[in-house]
């Protein structure tokens, strides 16, 4: 392995978040051949407690030379191979906060352990055969999950729901390769290959790869979330919409235009999908230098958003200012939010509807839906969320209803495997010798092996595990 992951010796790290004056428990994790000896050096278990695997001991952590008491704690023992890393692992469960866990970690480092690198515990689990790479990446996704649906998808990867079909595809490719190589080595003793059968098998493998590739966009949506920008003229109710949607007072609401001077952010979960909602400053021409900066930031937020909520004031109707803003954001997927409907009389409402119909009669390919809201009265939020989920379900915001989702690394390897299989089909169609068939077939096998880790390089491991936190 590289210097980043020199997986030798006994390692230690704080395995829980360290927050001043918060958290009841802090855990220091140790893994390696000297983990038990280190625990026996630092931990005093009174009475006749048994130091056996998968036992929890109660006692005290003391400085081995001065015998100064460091903490009252629990010690969890997990001997190899029945541990996360398949090495001897001990965990010191200390009091939370900063000082206790940091002092215990320092004692571990002074008595034979070294500080673990980011992701090194999980890397050792992979290298020792406890996890494959898809499961390791599932752990990282689970730790970083921002919604229940994202957590469930990560758990599916952790349980091998992605690894199993990948291994099966690779096994099928190996079977085809064995058939071809047998004809090369024992041509006179075996019947000739049926080209149609080989092509049919390759097409089945390619179709399954395409099915898996279709989950990439969903994976990105679950991992990074959906970025939604609320844009519109000043005082159309954008901040009220954010507050009603997030059920908080994140944004200042007044009757004065231009109150919001910067982008205000709120994190929500809609139908299991994490949503980052951005309340932007009202977009208009202004001489106020501070407001100008806010307007420019609003434009940038809209251009970077996955979905734009173009918000208008129902009592004012579709104005020239709304049209100008629409022209700036029409290239993004749009939902038209007709807000302040509670302030509109029946006759005005009909006039507004005719204006909206006129707007929709113009060819606007990115206008996905129109929603009527009264944000100040908390009305219309359910309809807004339903409209967003409908867009997601149709695939317009890159999502799919599946129980697993691949990441970018896995998608790149699957794409390479598919290209290699297409090259095999082209080679067969050109009636080239069997030796040529095997070249790209081996390329597909290697690409599939990279996904699960059966064929992987140091650089790939470095890239994957360096994204983990220290202690995981």
N, C-alpha and C positions, 0 to 999 in steps of 0.2 A: 504493500500500500504506500501511498504518498506520505510525506511528512505530516500533512494535515491529519491523516488517520493512521498513525503508527499504533496499531491495535495490540500492543504488548503491555505487560505489567498490569498493575491494579489501578483502577481509576475511581475518582470520587467527584461528586458534584451536588449542588443543591437542586433538588428535584421538584420544588414547589416555588410559587411566586413569593418573592420577599417584598413585603410592603410594611413600612413603618407603622407600628401601633395597630396593625390589622392582621387577621389570620390567626387562628387558634393553634395550628400545627405547621411546623416546618420540617421537611424531610431532607436528609442528606443520604444519598445513595452511593454505595461502594460496590464495585464489581471486579473480580479477578481472583487469582490464586491465593492472594494474601488477605482477602476480605475478612475471613474468619479470624485470622491471627490479629488483624488490626482491631476488630471488634472486641476481642478478648483483652487487648491492651487498654482500650479506652473505656469499656463498659463494665460496670460492677453490678451484678445481679444478686441481690441478697437472698438468703435462704438456699433452698435446694432446687432452684429452677433448672430445667434440663435444656442444654444447648443442642437442640435438634432442629433439623430442617422443618420449615414451615411452622415454627413456634414463635410466639411473641413473648419477650422477656421484659419485665419491669425492673428499673434500676436507675443508676446514676452514671453520668459521663464525667470522668475525672481526668485531669492532666496527668499523664503517666509518671512524670518525674516529681512534680510538686504535690500531687494528689489534691490539688485545688478542685472544688466542685464547679463544673461548668453548667450542667443542666440535669434536671430530673426528666427521664425520657423512657421511651419504649424502644426495644430493639427487635426488628423483624429479620428472621434468618431464612434464607432460601438457598439451599445447597444445589450445586450442579448435579444433573442437568435440568432440574425442575425450577428454573428461574427464567426471567425475561431474557437474559443474555446467554443462557445455558452455561454460565460460569457461576461460581459461588457469589452470591449477592447478599449484602446486609443493608438494612436501612435504619438509620437513627431517626426516630420520630420525636422531634424536639418541640419545645414551645415555639409559637409563631413569632413573627417580628423579624428583626435584623440580627441582633447580637448573638442569640443562642446558636442559630444555624451557621452563622459565619465563624464563630469560635470552634464549633464542632468540625466544620469543613477544614479549617486551618490545622486542627489537631490531626486529621486524616492525612493531610498533605505533609505534615512534619514527621509522620510515622510510616512512610513507605508508599503512600498512594500519590498519584499525580492527578492534576485537574483534567477532567474529561473534556474532549473537544465537542463542539456542537454535533448532536446526533450520534455520538460514539456508542452509547448504550444500544441503540437500535441497530447501528452498523454491526456491532458484535453479534446481535441476535441474527442478523442476516448471514454474516460470515460463518456462524456456527450452525446454520441450517434450520433455525427456528422459524424464520420468516423468509418469504421471497420478496423481491423488490416491490411488487404491487401491494403487498401487505404492509411493507414499511412505509410506502407513500400513503397508504390508507390511514396509518397512524398519524402522519403529519396532517392529513386532511381532517381527521377527527379532532385533533388538538385545535386546529384553526377554524373549525366549523362555525358558521355564523347563523345557522338556522337548523331546526330539527330535521328538515329534509336533507340538508347537506351532511348532517351527522349520520343519518341513516345510509346515505350513499357511501360515505367513508367506511362505515361498519361493513357494508357489503363487500368492499374491496379488502378490508381486513380479514373477512371470513373466507376469502378466496374465490368470490364470485367472478372476478375478472381473470384471476390466474388460471382457473380451470378451463375455460374456453380457449385461452391462449395456448396452454399446454397441449390441448387436444388438436388445435390447428397445427402446431409444430410437429406433433406425433404423426399427423396425416401427411405432412410434407416429408418427414423422414421415411415413411412407408413408401411413398412414391419414389423417393431417391433410391431406396434399397432395391426397388423393382428395376429401375433404370440401370443401376450399377451392376446388378446381377446379369442383365443382358449384355453389358459391356464385358464382364469377366467370363461369362459362361454362355456366350452367344450360340454355340453349336448344340448345347444341351437343353436349352429352354425354347419354348415357342416365342415367336416375335411379339413385341409389345403391341397392344391395341391403342393406337393414337387417340381414338375417340374416348376411350375409358379414361386415359390420363387427362385429357382436356376437360372431361366432365368433372373429375375429382378436383382439378385445379380451380374450375369455375365455382364449385361449392365452397372451397376454402376462401376464394376471393369475395364471394357473396357474404360470408360470415365476417370477414374483415371489414367490409363496407358497413355492415350492421353495427359493429363496434365503433367504427369511426364516426357514425352518426350521433354517438353520445358525447362527442367532444364538446360541442357547444353547450350542452346542458351542464357538463362538468365545469366549464368556465363560468356559467351563470351562477351555479351553486357556490363556487369557491370565491368568486370576486363580487358577486351580487349584481343587482340591477341599479344603474345610476339614472335617477329621474330628476329632471330639472323643471321647476315651476317658473315659467316666464310669463311676462305680460307687462302692460303699462303700469305706471304707479297707481296705487290705491284701487286695484281691481280685486283685492282680497287674497293675494298670494300668501302672505304671512298668516292670515286667518285659516287658510286651507292647510298650511303646514301644521299649525297648532291643533286644528281639529283632527287631522290625520294622525299626528303623533301623540295626541291626548296630553299635550304639555303646552307651556308658554315659551317655547324655544325662540320665537320671533316676536319682536315688539310690534304691536298693532295700534295704530292711531288713524284718525281721519286725514292726517296730513300727508300729501303725496311725497314720496321720496324718503320715507322713514327708514326703510331698509337700505343701508349703504354698502353692505358686503354680502357675500354668499353665506347663508346660515344652513347648517347641515344637521340632519336627523337620521338615525339608523332605525329602520323598521323591518319587520318580517311580514311578507304578504304571501299567503298560501304556501308557506315553507321556503320561500325565496327571500334572501336578504335584500333589502332595498335601501339604497342611500338616496335620501331625498334632499334636494338642494333648493332652498328658497332664495331666489335671486333678487337683486335690486331692480326696481322698475326701469324698463328700457324706454328712454325718451331723450330728446335733444335737451341739453342743459349747459349752462355756463358755470355751474358750481363745480369746481375742480375735484372735490372729494366725490361728489355724485358721479362725475364723469368716469372716475376710476371704477366705481361700483358697477356702472352700466357696462363698461368694457369687460369686467369680470363676469357679468351676467351672460354676455355674448359667448365668452369662452366656455363657461359652464354648459350652456345650451349646445354648443358644437361638440362637446366631449360626452354628452349624455347619451345613454342608450334609448331613452324615451323622453320626449318633451311634453309637458302639460301646458299648453298654450291657454292661459286664463284670461277671460274677458269679463267685463262688468255687464250683466244682463240689463241693468237699468239704463246703461248708455248705448247698448247695441254694438254692432260691429263698426268701429271707427276707423278713421284713416290711420291712427296710431297703431291699432291692432293689425291692420293690413301690412304696415311697414315691418312690424315685428314678425308677422307670419312669413314675409318674404325672406327674412334673415334665417329662419329656422325650418323652412319647408323641406329641406333635404334630410331632416331627421324624422324618425317615426313620431307621430303626433297624436295626442288626445286633446280635443277641444273641450275645455272646462268652462261652462257658462255659469259663472258664480253670481251671487247676490240675487238669485231668482226670487227670494222672498220680498225683495223691494220693488218688484215689477207688477204693475197692474195688468189685468187680463188683455186689454187692448194693446198695451205695449209689448206683452209677451208674444202676441200674434205677429206683431211687426218684427220683433227679434227673430222669431222662427222663420219668417220669410227671408230675412237677411242671411240666416244660417243656411237655408236651402239654396240660396243664391251662391253662397260660398262653396257649398258642396257640389254645385253644378259645374264649377270650375274643376278641371282635371287636377286633382290633388292626390297622387298615389300614396303619399305617406300619412294622410289623415285617416287614422284607424277607427276613431270613435268620437262621439260627442256625449258629454255628461253634464247634467244640470245639477248644481250644488247651491247650498246656502251655508257656506263654511262657518259663518258666525253662529249659526243655529245647529251646527254639527249634522247637517243634512247632506246626503249624497256621497258620503265617504265609502259606504259599502258598494255603491254602484261604480265608483271609481276603481276600487280594488278589483271588482269583478271584470271590468273592462281591461285592466292591466293583465290579469290572469288569462283572459281570453286571447289576448295578443300573444302571450307566452305559449299557450297551448297550440296555437296555429303554427308555431315555429317561426313567427316573424321576429321574435327576439331571441332566437337560437335556444330553444329548449325542447325537450322530448320527455315523454312519460315512460321512463325506464328505471330499473332498479340499480343500475351501475352507470358510471360515467368516467371516461378516460381523461387523462391530463395531456398537456402538450407534448411531453416526452414520449408517452405511450402512443400518442397519435402519430408522431413523426416516425416511430419504428413501424407501426402498422402501415403507414403510407409507403414506406420503403419496401415492406414485405409485399404489398399489393403490386407495386411497380415491378418488383422482381418476378412475381408470378405472371404478370402481363408479358414480360420479356420471354419467359419460358414458353408461353402460348405462341408468341411471334416466332420463336426459334423452331417450334414444332411445325408451324404453318409453312415455314421456309424449307422444311425437310432437311434441316442440318443434322449432322451426326449426333448420336446420343450423348457424347462427351459434352457437347455444347448445352444440352438440356440441363445438365447437372450444375453448371456454373451459377446461373441465376436462381436455381432451386436452393442451392446452398446459401445464397444471399438472403432469400426469404426465411430460411431456417435460422440464420444468424440474427436477423432483425427481430423475429419473434422471441428468440432466446434472450435478447437484450431487455425485453419488457419484464420478464420474470426474474432475470438475473442469472440464467443458466449460461449466458455468454455476455459478459459485461467488462468494461474497461475501468481503470482507476479513475479516469477523468469523469466518467459517468457517476461513479460512486461519490466522488468529491462533490459534484454538483448537487446530487440529491440530498446527501446527509449534511452538507454545510448549511442547508436551509432550516434544519431542526434547531430547537433551542438546546442550550447546554443542560444536561440532566435528563434528556430524553433519548 
